[in-house]
Amino acid sequence: MMNLMDLISSLPAFVLAVVLISASPGPAMALILRRAALRGFSGAVPTVLGLEAGLYLWALLAAAGLAALVAASEVAFLVLRVVGAGFLLYLGIKAWRSAWRSRDTGGAAEEITVEEPQPDSALTWWRAFGEGAVVMLANPKIAAFMIAFYPQFVPADRPLFATTALLAVLQVAIEIVLYLALAAVVGRAGAWFRRPVIQRRLDAISGTVLVALGLRVAAESR
């Protein structure tokens, strides 16, 4: 009973830490902002869910001790770093190509031509979900973070796996609410973002951010 009370008493600090972590800029934030701006709120939902699915899986791997093996293994850490960096570079270059393809559609008319986002097909939905999951799972820093973060909030005599899984559900729920709220705010301005000139600039900027993040991941050491 005392351990349960210890766990409950640590929840405010846990929630505050999750909120601060969620608000920090990074690949997740860049993906969500771009997706919400160009595809609206509904278009950002699969990206958010994919990111959180990857996060929850890392939490379970950390509780099972597998994340520690990944963090300790030079080969596994390098492979994840290369995959993560490569995927971010791919997303960034794809955004650049989108901006480049639309560069010749200038003129005053494009300022008032706004394309409404079409409902995502099942394939598009799962592709966005997969992008979010891969970005999260291919980041070796998440493995190291999970190992250090969750044990701080697990009482000594509580079951590590079950308690971590429970805390991870709370973290995922908090982040989903925060990220979808952000997507809703950005999505409300979607008509402005989807103006061809703004969309092209957004593609160029988000592509640059994603490429920079990919290069940072590639250059990171432990």
C-alpha positions in Angstrom: 0.0 0.0 0.0 2.8 2.4 0.9 4.5 1.7 -2.5 1.2 2.5 -4.3 1.0 5.8 -2.4 4.7 6.5 -3.3 3.8 5.9 -7.0 0.7 8.2 -6.8 2.7 10.9 -5.0 5.3 10.8 -7.8 2.7 11.3 -10.6 2.6 15.2 -10.5 6.4 15.2 -11.1 6.0 12.6 -13.8 3.3 14.5 -15.6 5.3 17.8 -15.4 8.3 16.0 -16.9 6.3 14.5 -19.7 4.8 17.9 -20.6 8.2 19.6 -20.7 9.6 16.7 -22.8 6.7 16.8 -25.2 7.1 20.6 -25.7 10.8 20.3 -26.6 11.5 20.7 -30.4 12.6 17.7 -32.3 11.7 15.4 -35.2 8.3 14.6 -33.6 7.3 18.2 -33.4 8.5 18.9 -36.9 6.5 16.1 -38.4 3.3 17.0 -36.6 3.5 20.7 -37.5 4.1 20.0 -41.2 1.4 17.4 -41.4 -1.1 19.5 -39.6 -0.3 22.6 -41.7 -0.6 20.8 -45.0 -3.2 18.1 -44.3 -5.2 19.6 -41.5 -6.1 18.1 -38.1 -7.3 14.8 -39.4 -4.2 14.4 -41.5 -2.0 14.8 -38.4 -3.8 12.1 -36.3 -2.0 9.1 -37.9 1.4 10.8 -37.5 0.7 11.5 -33.8 -0.5 7.9 -33.2 2.5 6.5 -35.0 4.9 8.5 -32.9 3.2 7.4 -29.7 3.1 3.8 -30.7 6.8 3.9 -31.2 7.3 5.6 -27.9 5.2 3.0 -26.1 7.1 0.2 -27.7 10.4 1.7 -26.5 9.0 2.0 -23.0 8.1 -1.7 -23.0 11.5 -2.6 -24.3 13.1 -0.5 -21.6 11.0 -2.3 -18.9 12.0 -5.6 -20.4 15.7 -4.7 -20.4 16.0 -4.8 -24.2 16.5 -1.1 -24.5 19.5 -1.3 -22.3 21.0 -3.9 -24.6 20.4 -1.7 -27.6 22.0 1.3 -25.8 25.0 -0.8 -24.7 25.6 -2.4 -28.1 27.8 -0.3 -30.3 26.5 -2.1 -33.4 22.8 -1.7 -32.5 23.3 1.9 -31.5 25.1 2.6 -34.8 22.4 0.8 -36.9 19.6 2.7 -35.3 21.5 6.0 -35.6 22.1 5.4 -39.3 18.5 4.3 -40.0 17.1 7.2 -38.0 19.3 9.8 -39.6 18.7 8.3 -43.1 14.9 8.4 -42.6 14.9 12.0 -41.4 17.1 13.0 -44.4 14.7 11.1 -46.7 11.7 13.1 -45.3 13.6 16.3 -45.5 14.6 15.8 -49.1 11.0 14.7 -50.0 9.8 18.1 -48.6 12.5 19.9 -50.6 11.4 18.1 -53.8 7.8 19.1 -53.1 8.9 22.8 -52.8 11.0 22.5 -55.9 8.3 21.0 -58.0 5.9 23.8 -57.2 8.5 26.6 -57.7 7.3 27.5 -61.2 3.6 28.1 -60.3 4.3 31.7 -59.3 2.0 34.7 -60.0 -0.6 36.5 -58.2 -3.2 33.8 -58.9 -1.5 31.3 -56.7 -2.0 33.6 -53.7 -5.7 33.0 -53.8 -5.7 29.4 -55.0 -6.1 27.2 -51.9 -6.4 23.5 -52.2 -8.6 21.9 -49.5 -7.1 18.8 -48.0 -8.6 15.6 -49.3 -9.6 12.8 -46.8 -6.7 10.4 -46.4 -7.0 7.0 -48.0 -6.2 3.9 -45.9 -2.8 3.7 -47.6 -2.0 7.3 -46.9 -3.2 7.0 -43.3 -0.9 4.0 -42.6 2.0 5.6 -44.4 1.7 8.6 -42.1 1.4 6.3 -39.1 4.5 4.4 -40.3 6.5 7.5 -40.7 5.8 8.6 -37.1 6.6 5.1 -35.8 9.8 4.8 -37.7 11.0 8.3 -36.6 10.5 7.3 -33.0 11.8 3.7 -33.1 14.9 4.6 -35.1 16.1 7.1 -32.6 18.7 5.4 -30.3 18.6 8.4 -27.9 15.0 7.3 -27.0 16.4 4.0 -25.7 18.9 5.7 -23.5 16.2 8.2 -22.3 13.7 5.4 -21.4 16.4 3.6 -19.4 17.1 6.7 -17.3 13.6 8.2 -17.1 11.1 5.6 -16.0 13.1 4.0 -13.1 13.0 7.4 -11.3 9.2 7.0 -10.9 9.0 3.2 -10.1 9.0 2.5 -6.4 11.6 -0.1 -5.4 9.2 -2.9 -4.6 6.7 -2.3 -7.5 6.9 -4.7 -10.5 9.1 -2.9 -13.0 7.5 -4.0 -16.2 3.9 -3.5 -15.2 4.6 -0.2 -13.5 6.5 1.1 -16.5 3.8 -0.1 -18.9 1.2 1.8 -16.8 3.3 5.0 -16.7 3.9 4.7 -20.4 0.2 4.6 -21.0 -0.1 7.9 -19.0 2.7 9.5 -21.0 1.2 8.4 -24.3 -2.2 9.7 -23.3 -0.7 13.1 -22.2 1.3 13.5 -25.4 -1.6 12.5 -27.7 -3.8 15.2 -26.1 -1.0 17.8 -26.3 0.0 17.0 -29.9 -3.6 16.8 -31.1 -4.3 20.1 -29.5 -1.3 21.5 -31.3 -2.5 19.9 -34.6 -5.9 21.4 -34.1 -4.5 24.9 -33.6 -2.3 24.6 -36.7 -5.1 23.0 -38.6 -7.4 25.9 -38.0 -4.9 28.1 -40.0 -4.7 25.4 -42.6 -6.2 27.4 -45.4 -3.4 30.0 -45.0 -0.7 27.3 -44.9 -2.1 25.6 -48.0 -1.8 28.7 -50.1 0.7 27.7 -52.8 3.4 30.3 -51.9 3.1 29.5 -48.2 3.0 25.7 -48.8 6.2 25.9 -50.9 8.0 27.9 -48.2 6.7 25.6 -45.5 8.0 22.6 -47.5 11.4 24.3 -47.9 11.6 25.2 -44.2 10.4 21.9 -42.8 12.7 20.1 -45.3 15.6 22.1 -44.0 14.7 21.4 -40.3 14.3 17.6 -41.0 17.6 17.5 -42.9 19.3 19.3 -40.0 17.8 17.0 -37.5 19.0 14.0 -39.6 22.5 15.3 -39.7 22.4 15.9 -36.0 21.3 12.4 -35.3 24.1 11.1 -37.7 26.7 13.1 -35.9 25.6 12.3 -32.3 27.7 10.1 -30.1 26.5 8.5 -27.0 
